[in-house]
């Protein structure tokens, strides 16, 4: 038995790379359409999609403010909000029968994790300088530097695994749950399980954004000991 979900794009080609790329393209298009609609006719008193997006951006800033302060959170809003919107849409795509979440592929989640990893280290070096940034890897006690430095290096590298496998594992598990659900009830879609899948899709996007802010805060606010 084929353990893959039926997808509409799979009717064009059974090549999984093609299906994966088309669902990425679909997610990007949806994000661009949402952004275009939200900014098509900007108003002082927002309505419709603009209102929803402004609420979303305000929520992202509030999330980051708890980690690194409102001013710093605003600086990294474009990155975090874009990642969150894309991951959220990509996750929700997989909830719709006939489509597959791009984030159910480890290639996708690993790529996102590497972007976050490279960027927060770059920002840490840019804001603090190479020496000061890597000096904080050695811990507060100089005579334990020989032990703390390799531990910190391993800890930072493990963040790539944590970010990528957490998102991949949860979304892949949701896909498998959806496959079993559709096999058992192919014509009647239970609303409670679909509501649960939608909640989990949004929750994973929230967690990814929060961890991105945490890693950025830890990299750029060394002097404040965050």
C-alpha positions in Angstrom: 0.0 0.0 0.0 1.3 3.5 -0.9 1.9 5.4 2.3 1.8 8.8 0.7 -1.2 11.1 0.7 -3.2 11.6 -2.4 -2.5 15.1 -3.8 -3.9 17.0 -6.8 -0.4 17.9 -8.0 0.4 14.2 -7.8 -2.1 13.7 -10.7 0.3 15.7 -12.9 3.5 13.9 -11.8 4.2 11.2 -9.2 7.7 12.5 -8.7 7.9 13.6 -5.1 10.3 16.4 -5.8 7.8 17.9 -8.2 5.0 17.6 -5.7 7.2 19.1 -3.0 8.2 22.1 -5.1 4.7 22.8 -6.3 3.4 22.9 -2.8 6.2 25.3 -1.8 5.2 27.5 -4.8 1.6 27.3 -3.7 2.4 28.4 -0.2 4.6 31.3 -1.4 1.8 32.4 -3.8 -0.8 32.3 -1.0 1.5 34.4 1.3 2.1 36.9 -1.5 -1.6 37.2 -2.2 -2.4 37.8 1.4 0.3 40.5 1.6 -1.0 42.1 -1.6 -4.6 42.1 -0.5 -3.7 43.5 2.9 -1.7 46.4 1.4 -3.9 47.1 -1.6 -5.9 49.9 0.0 -4.3 50.9 3.2 -6.6 52.8 5.6 -6.1 54.6 8.9 -8.9 52.5 10.4 -8.0 49.0 9.1 -10.7 46.6 7.9 -10.7 43.1 6.5 -7.4 41.6 5.6 -5.4 44.7 6.6 -7.0 44.5 10.1 -6.0 40.8 10.4 -2.5 41.4 9.2 -2.0 44.4 11.5 -3.2 42.3 14.4 -0.8 39.5 13.4 2.2 41.9 13.2 1.2 43.4 16.5 1.1 40.0 18.1 4.5 39.1 16.7 6.0 42.3 18.1 4.4 41.6 21.5 5.9 38.1 21.4 9.4 39.4 20.7 9.0 42.2 23.2 8.8 39.6 26.0 12.1 38.1 24.8 14.3 41.1 23.7 12.3 44.3 24.2 10.0 46.1 21.9 12.6 48.1 20.1 14.7 45.1 19.3 11.6 43.0 18.3 10.7 45.6 15.7 14.1 45.4 14.1 13.7 41.7 13.4 9.9 41.8 12.7 10.3 41.4 8.9 12.3 38.1 9.3 10.2 36.6 12.1 6.8 37.6 10.7 7.7 36.4 7.2 8.9 33.0 8.5 5.8 32.7 10.8 3.4 33.5 7.9 5.1 31.2 5.5 5.3 28.3 8.0 1.7 28.8 9.1 0.4 28.8 5.5 2.6 25.9 4.6 1.3 23.9 7.6 -2.3 24.8 6.8 -2.0 23.7 3.2 -1.4 20.2 4.5 -4.7 20.3 6.4 -6.7 20.6 3.2 -7.4 17.2 1.7 -5.6 16.8 -1.7 -2.6 18.9 -0.6 0.6 18.2 1.2 2.4 20.5 3.7 5.8 21.5 2.4 6.9 21.5 6.0 6.3 17.8 6.2 9.6 17.5 4.3 12.9 17.6 6.3 14.5 19.4 3.4 12.1 22.3 3.9 12.4 22.5 7.7 16.2 22.1 7.6 16.4 25.0 5.2 14.4 27.2 7.4 16.4 26.2 10.5 19.7 27.0 8.6 18.4 30.4 7.7 17.6 31.2 11.3 21.0 29.7 12.5 23.1 31.6 10.0 21.2 34.9 10.5 21.2 35.0 14.3 25.0 34.2 14.4 25.6 36.9 11.8 23.6 39.4 13.8 25.4 38.5 17.0 28.8 39.0 15.3 27.7 42.2 13.6 26.3 43.8 16.7 29.0 42.6 19.2 32.0 41.9 17.2 33.7 38.6 16.6 35.8 38.5 19.8 33.0 39.5 22.2 30.4 37.3 20.5 32.5 34.1 20.8 33.9 35.1 24.2 30.4 34.7 25.7 30.6 31.0 24.6 33.2 30.5 27.2 30.9 31.1 30.2 31.2 33.5 33.1 34.1 31.7 34.8 37.4 31.9 32.9 38.9 28.7 34.2 35.9 26.7 32.9 36.3 28.2 29.4 37.9 25.0 28.0 34.8 23.0 29.0 32.1 25.6 28.3 33.2 26.6 24.8 32.7 23.1 23.1 29.5 22.7 25.1 28.2 26.0 23.7 29.2 25.1 20.2 27.4 21.8 20.4 24.4 23.5 21.9 24.2 26.0 19.1 24.5 23.3 16.4 21.8 21.3 18.1 19.4 24.2 17.6 19.4 23.4 13.9 18.3 19.8 14.7 15.8 21.1 17.2 14.2 23.6 14.9 14.1 21.4 11.9 13.1 18.0 13.4 10.4 19.6 15.8 8.6 21.2 12.9 9.1 18.2 10.5 8.1 15.6 13.1 4.9 17.4 14.1 3.7 18.2 10.6 4.6 14.8 9.3 2.7 13.2 12.1 -0.3 15.4 11.3 -0.1 14.3 7.7 -0.2 10.6 8.7 -3.1 11.3 11.1 -5.0 13.0 8.2 -4.2 10.0 5.9 -5.7 7.5 8.5 -8.6 9.8 9.1 -9.5 10.0 5.4 -9.1 6.2 5.0 -11.6 5.7 7.8 -14.1 8.4 6.8 -13.4 9.3 3.1 -16.7 11.1 2.6 -17.5 12.6 6.0 -14.9 15.0 7.4 -15.1 15.1 11.2 -14.8 18.8 12.1 -13.1 18.2 15.5 -10.0 16.5 14.1 -9.7 19.1 11.4 -10.0 21.8 13.9 -7.2 20.1 16.0 -5.0 19.9 12.9 -5.5 23.6 12.2 -4.6 24.5 15.8 -1.5 22.4 15.6 -0.5 24.0 12.3 -0.7 27.4 13.8 1.0 26.3 17.1 4.0 25.0 15.2 4.4 28.4 13.4 4.1 30.2 16.8 6.8 28.0 18.3 9.1 28.5 15.3 8.7 32.3 15.6 9.3 32.3 19.4 12.4 30.2 19.1 13.7 32.5 16.4 13.2 35.5 18.7 14.9 33.6 21.6 18.0 32.8 19.5 18.2 36.3 18.2 17.9 37.8 21.6 20.6 35.5 23.0 22.9 36.5 20.1 22.5 40.3 20.0 21.9 41.1 23.7 25.0 39.6 25.2 25.8 42.7 27.4 22.3 42.5 29.0 23.0 38.7 29.7 19.8 37.5 28.0 
